[in-house]
Amino acid sequence: MKPTLVVLAAGMASRYGSMKQVQGFGPSGETIMEYSIYDAIRAGFGKVVFIIRDEFLDMFKETFALKLEGKIKVDFAFQELSKFVGDRKISDERKKPWGTAHAVLCCKGIVNEPFAVINADDFYGRDGFEKAYDFLTKNVADDNYAIIGYELKKTLSDNGSVSRGVCKVDAAGNLVDINERTKIYRNDKGIITYEDEGGLHEVGEDSSVSMNFFAFSPNFINQSENYFGEFLDKELQNPKGEFFIPLVVDKIVKSKEGNVKVIATSAQWFGVTYKEDAPEVKANVDKLVSKGAYPASLWA
């Protein structure tokens, strides 16, 4: 059974200020996620599942369905606030989705095979998809998952701070813990730091970080459902509470429910965290096309 690519596209793009998931950056108007899907198809993935809000369905069908027809199977999952909440009363202040792990949970019943998860607005590079496919077809199990780990220095934005899951890895390449750092940037002295309630902290340039590129068996969806109940018991009335994939991954590792390999890639990440990132992203895509890494028109 070929693995599936799950694309996280239900976010509201609050910092970017528009629907960046469907903004064109390629020579023929390709979105960033189209390059990811193209790389996934080349690697051998058999299906793509877009996790969206239901009001985006027609737009996504118009944008992607015809382009991908005959190239890869396409399906949709819908992230809604009420899903998997049961009879709990959601705060009226809660507007944004519950987070990335809840998004994956919304794939229950749709994704029943090994799968990779990516963000819609990140460019990951071909190497990451090839390594994810290799893991998903040879090594994935209900107690063995993977993160495609990127070098921190290759994941920064020149236009503001970023959030990254900083991984601590043992000598065998297994995840020990993952900490979500929400304000990472290079300071005036060129040193990469992150901010938290304790102040400023230095972090190594070569640190392995999660860019929300994971490889799971379907069992991860069940584990996310179990942990989501715990999350809601604590965060139901917090309008900004986030049920992140790294939170679930960390719990799985700490509870010894499973092992998570950190598979290193040297690929250069780029993405549109901020609107000001867009020109650089387009320049990077143009450079790759000019080198022959991608055709001028992906689906021609």
Summary of the structure (lengths in Angstrom):
residues: 300
radius of gyration: 18.4
end to end distance: 27.3
largest distance: 54.6
contacts: 965
relative contact order: 0.19
helix: 32%
strand: 27%
